[in-house]
């Protein structure tokens, strides 16, 4: 994937979104204001997953964008696990 290709710009942005969101979640969980155990941490993780699901929408085509599709499936499974655990 080349960042010189305008069609790839959205793909580059979504990877940046993954990384930036991960750092933000880590910083939030490291802060003294958020309990690291219990529903507080899970709620923050769920919000992060929800924002990523907007970045990797249901319109991601597994034939044209398998990486994006794989990330979306992983996000859905993680969200389901957190909700099942009682995070929401």
C-alpha positions in Angstrom: 0.0 0.0 0.0 1.5 3.3 -1.0 0.6 6.5 0.8 1.1 8.3 -2.6 -2.1 6.8 -3.9 -5.2 8.8 -2.9 -7.3 5.7 -2.8 -5.1 4.3 -0.1 -5.4 7.4 2.1 -8.4 6.0 4.0 -6.6 2.7 4.6 -3.6 4.6 6.0 -5.8 6.7 8.2 -7.5 3.7 9.7 -4.2 2.1 10.8 -3.3 5.4 12.4 -6.7 5.4 14.1 -5.9 1.9 15.5 -2.6 3.0 16.9 -3.8 6.4 18.3 -6.8 4.8 19.9 -4.6 2.1 21.5 -2.3 4.7 23.0 -5.3 6.7 24.2 -6.9 3.6 25.8 -3.6 2.7 27.5 -3.2 6.3 28.9 -6.8 6.3 30.1 -6.3 3.0 31.9 -3.0 4.2 33.4 -4.6 7.3 34.8 -5.6 7.3 38.5 -9.2 8.3 37.6 -10.2 5.0 36.0 -10.4 1.8 38.0 -8.4 -0.9 36.1 -10.6 -3.7 37.3 -14.3 -3.9 37.0 -16.6 -2.3 34.6 -14.7 1.0 34.3 -11.9 -0.4 32.2 -14.3 -2.6 30.1 -16.5 0.5 29.4 -13.5 2.4 28.0 -12.4 -0.6 25.9 -16.0 -1.0 24.5 -16.0 2.7 23.5 -12.7 2.2 21.8 -14.0 -0.8 19.9 -17.2 1.1 18.9 -15.1 3.9 17.5 -13.0 1.4 15.5 -16.1 -0.3 14.2 -16.9 3.1 12.6 -13.4 3.1 11.0 -13.9 -0.5 9.8 -17.6 -0.5 8.8 -19.8 -3.4 7.8 -19.3 -2.3 4.2 -15.7 -3.6 4.3 -15.5 -6.2 1.5 -13.4 -9.3 2.4 -12.5 -9.8 -1.3 -11.2 -6.3 -1.8 -9.9 -5.6 1.7 -9.2 -8.8 3.6 -7.1 -7.0 6.2 -9.8 -4.6 7.0 -12.4 -7.4 7.1 -10.1 -9.4 9.5 -9.8 -6.4 11.8 -13.6 -5.9 11.8 -14.3 -9.5 12.7 -11.7 -9.3 15.5 -13.3 -6.1 16.8 -16.8 -7.7 16.8 -15.6 -10.7 18.7 -13.8 -8.7 21.3 -16.8 -6.5 21.7 -19.0 -9.6 22.2 -16.6 -11.0 24.7 -16.6 -7.8 26.8 -20.3 -7.5 26.6 -20.7 -11.1 27.6 -18.3 -10.6 30.5 -20.7 -7.8 31.7 -18.8 -4.8 30.5 -22.1 -3.2 29.3 
